[in-house]
């Protein structure tokens, strides 16, 4: 009987439940309870339990599916995952392979019905607690939003934020923030609204900006997504009766009376985006927004802002997105070497005797600026798709696999170097502890010397910990394994794959492809062709 032991810690420290301590505890438990003395160790250090994107965890999952062990042991349930969905997925895989699971700290053992039930119950309550805390935080943020203050984050184009000091109901001094205008950028925002109402097309507004060299506040070109983000932001709207009626009709939560929408201030919209683990997921529907009157001045009359939103809806309903992924294998990978823009798919005449059209890859900047900002040639998509596949197939040779294997071998030396750094960090921590003990009996002169030494060792550890963080051997080795596996699958399946499979196979090995008007430069994910 063989046991797998999984250990995890969010960051490297020499104290508490270190990964090594977790492993030793699990080994002792396995020997006493199951008489096991053969182990496979999986150790992730410096990785959060909020997700499963951990190299050793993924390796363990792979070995689970291959049934390389009979039981999985961890020190504590949250070492596996802090997310009940991820945890449930793991348990499902273990059950399929008839592999037991044990959590030492909670005394859970899935080889018994009671153990399975208790484990799920504990997971549910752990996630419920986290979600309850998150809900309280959201409720608090929503309450703050009702005051109309700026809660921070990326400031909208045309505004900066400044603090306002005020006295609360308990006569305590408090600080809040409000938006203040940046005239130059707000003039640009006004122009975008004017042009969209004139052209009624994001594409035409983008072309206008490119042709007239109108830039974002960061000096970049305006693109459709950026323009739409600005045009749908209620922060620019004047809080008047048109805005009130629009949000009321769309069932948004309005944190002010209708009489307060008198045109004196602008609008602040909250809860516009769904964010999880600090990552943007999607924009919420308007009926989920919280709308308040801000402390800043709006610049776009409510009637015009509402008209813009209705035009967006009209255009979306009139021209549903058809997508180009079913015709273009390389969309999102192919870029223009002359200007750096991605190559988009454009269509020509209908192919005789079929329902299909000739299609091309064309520089996005060339297309949007009507050739004013870039004049790179376009490419026949049908020809270049086949050409790229053949070039990739020629690249996948024994030589590239040898190169990957050599890279993995060199990582072993890196790992030895990392272990030396960890040993040095531990040594420094012990030295710091000893120096701290000496402080209690030291006179002032010696105390100053000891404090200086403690600070020196602490700063040295900060540098060493940064080196480990930036030199993650496990992730590099994991990426090399994934890349090698992708190359093998590409060779095996590309000739018989359907369109979507071909697209995914190409993306699994190619980082980017550049076109300079004469030649195609293909870059694989880890190595140059």
Secondary structure, 3 states (H helix, E strand, C coil): CCEEEEEEECCCCCCCCCHHHHHHHHHHHHHHHHCCCCEEEEEEECCCCCCCCCHHHHHHHHHHHCCCCCEEEECCHHHHCCCHHHHHHHHHHHHHCCCEEEECCCCEECCCHHHHHHHHHHHHHHHHHHHHHHHHHHHHHHHHHCCCCCCCCCCCCCEEEEEEEEECCCCCEEEEEEEEECHHHHHHHHHHHHHHHHHCCHHHHHHHHHHCCCECCCCCECCHHHHHHHHCCHHHEECCHHHHHHHHHCCCEECCCHHHCCCCCEEEEECCEEEECCEEEEECCHHHCEEEECCCCCCECHHHHHHHHHHHHHHHHHCCCCCCCCCCCCCCCEEECCCCCEEEEEEEEECCCCCCEEEEEEEHHHHHCCCCCCCCCCEEHHHHHHHHHHHHHHHCCHHHHHHHHHHHHHHHHHHHHHHHHHHHHHHHHHHHHHHHHHHCCCCHHHHHHHHHHHHHHHHHHHHHHHHHHCCCHHHHHHHHHHHHHHHHHHHHHCCCCCHHHHHHHHHHHEEEEEECCCCEEEEECCCEC
